């Protein structure tokens, strides 16, 4: 999607926000790609969407992000968002 090449984080945020109402494989892939965005707000919007969609197919990708070295250096708030997303998607089965 060309919009993610846009240098303005606000544009990327608005694109993701407009896609939140839809849950299909293409949107899921867009949200997963947004998890690597440089802007924390873009990543937050993507994580919220993924959590709300409750699509268990994203669990391995989320866990992969959590295993990365960059995750250890991430702010505590972002770490909480990942754990919250996993809890919403997998619930007790992930525990």
Order of alpha helices (4+ residues) and beta strands (2+ residues): alpha-alpha-alpha-alpha-alpha-alpha
